[in-house]
Amino acid sequence: MIGQVREMLGGIEGRVRGMVARAIVRLVDDARQAQELQLELLADESQDAVERFQNYGFTSVPHPGAEALVVFAGGLRSHGVALVVEDRRYRLTALADGEVAMFDDLGNVVKLGREAIAITAVSRLTIDAPAIEVTCDTADVSADRVTIDSDNVQLGGAGGPAVARVGDDVNLSTGKIVSGSAKVTAA
């Protein structure tokens, strides 16, 4: 009788043990609606087309060699789901308690820090929007070169008289711009 109970429980025990596993990412298929991973689980076990669940609004494509935590519903290894993928080779460290960051393997970082929100771009930061508003007490810009490409630059607020540019003709006795552009105004 005890042998029969052990035999019955042996199958359940194996399924419970097999419900959660660590894995190494070998390949990523990011073209599907749900990203799929090829994973190496145990020394002789691999799984293809394992769906990866990602938090809404955030997505990434992990490098081969990243680690995954996989769950198997009911302990059946036929349908795994990767819940978390971590890559300790590139993990951002030294955050203060409560800080949050997005990062990649190149060093690009968006950090919600205790003192400031900091964006680090290793090559270029591009903002593409129909309108941008910045409201602050002070703004500092440090650059080797600043280019503003606009048909209407208003310094100090909307409107105002035109500002002479290098090369514009100015009547020195009246201070009026005789010829040139009215693209730049100052209040």
C-alpha positions as CSV (number, residue, x, y, z in Angstrom):
1,M,0.0,0.0,0.0
2,I,2.8,2.5,0.9
3,G,4.5,1.6,-2.3
4,Q,1.4,2.5,-4.3
5,V,1.1,5.9,-2.5
6,R,4.7,6.7,-3.2
7,E,4.3,5.8,-6.8
8,M,1.3,8.1,-7.1
9,L,3.0,10.9,-5.3
10,G,6.2,10.4,-7.3
11,G,4.5,11.7,-10.4
12,I,3.1,14.7,-8.6
13,E,6.4,15.5,-6.9
14,G,8.2,15.5,-10.3
15,R,5.6,17.9,-11.8
16,V,5.8,20.2,-8.8
17,R,9.6,20.3,-9.0
18,G,9.4,21.0,-12.7
19,M,7.0,24.0,-12.4
20,V,9.7,26.6,-12.2
21,A,13.2,26.6,-13.9
22,R,16.1,28.8,-14.6
23,A,17.2,28.9,-18.2
24,I,19.8,30.5,-20.6
25,V,18.5,32.4,-23.6
26,R,20.0,31.0,-26.8
27,L,17.8,32.7,-29.5
28,V,15.1,35.4,-29.6
29,D,12.3,35.7,-32.2
30,D,11.0,39.3,-31.8
31,A,8.9,39.2,-35.0
32,R,5.9,37.5,-33.4
33,Q,3.1,39.2,-31.4
34,A,4.5,37.6,-28.3
35,Q,8.3,37.4,-28.2
36,E,9.5,33.8,-28.3
37,L,12.7,32.5,-26.9
38,Q,14.8,29.4,-27.4
39,L,16.0,28.3,-24.0
40,E,18.5,25.9,-22.6
41,L,17.1,24.6,-19.3
42,L,19.0,21.6,-17.9
43,A,22.2,20.2,-19.4
44,D,20.3,18.2,-22.0
45,E,17.0,20.0,-22.2
46,S,16.1,22.9,-24.5
47,Q,12.8,24.5,-25.3
48,D,11.9,26.3,-28.6
49,A,9.2,29.0,-29.0
50,V,8.8,29.7,-25.3
51,E,6.6,32.8,-25.0
52,R,8.1,35.7,-23.0
53,F,5.7,37.9,-21.0
54,Q,6.8,41.5,-20.7
55,N,5.3,44.4,-18.7
56,Y,3.0,46.6,-20.7
57,G,4.8,49.6,-22.2
58,F,8.2,48.0,-21.8
59,T,10.0,45.7,-24.2
60,S,13.5,44.5,-24.9
61,V,15.4,41.9,-26.9
62,P,17.8,40.1,-24.7
63,H,21.2,39.0,-25.8
64,P,22.0,35.3,-26.1
65,G,23.4,34.2,-22.7
66,A,20.9,36.2,-20.7
67,E,19.2,34.3,-17.9
68,A,15.4,33.6,-17.7
69,L,13.0,32.4,-15.1
70,V,10.5,30.0,-16.7
71,V,7.2,28.6,-15.3
72,F,5.5,25.5,-16.6
73,A,1.7,25.3,-15.9
74,G,0.9,22.1,-14.0
75,G,4.6,21.2,-14.2
76,L,4.2,20.1,-17.8
77,R,7.3,21.0,-19.7
78,S,5.4,21.2,-23.0
79,H,4.3,24.8,-22.6
80,G,6.6,27.1,-20.7
81,V,6.3,30.9,-20.2
82,A,9.4,33.1,-19.5
83,L,8.3,35.6,-16.9
84,V,11.6,37.4,-16.3
85,V,14.8,37.8,-18.3
86,E,17.9,39.2,-16.6
87,D,21.4,39.9,-18.0
88,R,23.8,40.4,-15.1
89,R,26.5,41.3,-17.6
90,Y,24.9,44.6,-18.3
91,R,22.8,45.3,-15.2
92,L,23.0,48.9,-13.9
93,T,24.2,49.0,-10.3
94,A,24.7,51.5,-7.5
95,L,21.2,52.9,-7.5
96,A,19.9,54.4,-4.3
97,D,16.9,53.0,-2.5
98,G,13.8,53.8,-4.5
99,E,15.5,54.8,-7.7
100,V,14.4,53.3,-11.0
101,A,16.2,53.1,-14.3
102,M,16.0,51.8,-17.9
103,F,19.3,50.8,-19.5
104,D,20.9,48.8,-22.3
105,D,24.2,47.1,-23.0
106,L,25.7,50.2,-24.6
107,G,25.4,52.5,-21.6
108,N,22.2,54.4,-22.6
109,V,20.3,55.1,-19.4
110,V,17.1,56.8,-18.3
111,K,17.3,57.1,-14.5
112,L,14.6,58.3,-12.2
113,G,17.0,59.4,-9.4
114,R,16.5,61.0,-6.0
115,E,18.0,64.3,-7.1
116,A,17.1,64.4,-10.8
117,I,15.8,62.5,-13.8
118,A,18.9,61.9,-15.8
119,I,19.2,60.7,-19.5
120,T,22.5,59.4,-20.7
121,A,22.8,58.8,-24.5
122,V,26.0,57.3,-25.7
123,S,25.7,58.8,-29.2
124,R,22.6,60.9,-29.8
125,L,19.3,61.8,-28.1
126,T,16.4,62.5,-30.5
127,I,13.0,63.9,-29.5
128,D,10.3,63.7,-32.1
129,A,7.1,65.4,-31.2
130,P,4.7,67.9,-32.7
131,A,5.3,70.3,-29.8
132,I,7.7,70.5,-26.9
133,E,7.2,72.7,-23.8
134,V,9.9,73.3,-21.1
135,T,9.0,75.2,-18.0
136,C,11.8,75.7,-15.4
137,D,13.5,78.3,-13.2
138,T,16.8,78.1,-15.0
139,A,18.0,76.3,-18.2
140,D,21.7,75.8,-19.0
141,V,22.9,74.6,-22.3
142,S,26.5,73.6,-22.9
143,A,27.4,72.7,-26.4
144,D,30.2,73.2,-28.9
145,R,27.5,74.3,-31.4
146,V,23.8,75.1,-31.3
147,T,21.7,75.3,-34.4
148,I,18.1,76.4,-34.5
149,D,16.4,75.8,-37.8
150,S,13.2,77.8,-37.8
151,D,11.3,80.4,-39.8
152,N,10.1,82.1,-36.6
153,V,12.4,82.4,-33.5
154,Q,10.9,84.6,-30.7
155,L,13.4,85.6,-27.9
156,G,11.8,86.7,-24.7
157,G,8.3,85.8,-25.7
158,A,5.9,86.3,-28.6
159,G,6.4,89.1,-31.0
160,G,8.7,92.1,-30.6
161,P,11.0,93.9,-33.0
162,A,13.3,92.0,-35.4
163,V,16.8,91.3,-34.2
164,A,19.7,92.0,-36.6
165,R,21.9,89.2,-37.5
166,V,25.5,89.3,-38.6
167,G,25.5,90.8,-42.2
168,D,22.1,92.6,-41.9
169,D,22.1,96.2,-42.8
170,V,21.2,98.4,-39.8
171,N,20.7,102.2,-39.7
172,L,22.9,103.1,-36.8
173,S,21.2,106.4,-36.1
174,T,17.7,104.9,-35.8
175,G,18.6,101.3,-34.8
176,K,16.3,99.9,-37.4
177,I,17.1,96.9,-39.6
178,V,17.3,98.1,-43.2
179,S,17.7,94.7,-44.9
180,G,17.8,91.2,-43.8
181,S,15.5,88.7,-42.2
182,A,12.7,89.1,-39.7
183,K,12.9,85.5,-38.6
184,V,14.3,86.4,-35.2
185,T,12.4,88.7,-32.9
186,A,12.9,89.8,-29.3
187,A,10.5,91.2,-26.8
